[in-house]
Amino acid sequence: MAVKLHRCSNIWVKVQGHPCWKVQSALDEAGIEYEVVKGPLFKGKRTELEEKSGQRLYPVIEFEDGSVYREQSKDMAATIKAGKLDEKRGGGV
């Protein structure tokens, strides 16, 4: 499954407390293929993300079918580590 990870442009931040890195590292650990989509740092400029997901917070996972998955990063990471990411497909915002 190849997904898109919409995240902030600070891809150099690699600390576990950072929400985007938390989800990205969970994807890496699970061996899930993904494409990083770097977005604007400031919330006011995240109109494209809001159109896609209904909100302006990172991270967001977009599936091939266009559906998106967004929760708190710790919950997203737990879902990925539990092998349940595919269950979120088609679930909407």
Buried (B, 14 or more C-beta within 10 A) or exposed (E): EEBBBBBBEEEEEEEEEBBBBBBBBBBEEBEBEBEBBBBBEEEEEBEEBEEBBEBBBBBBBBBEEEBBBBBEBEEBBBBBBEEEBEEBBEEEE
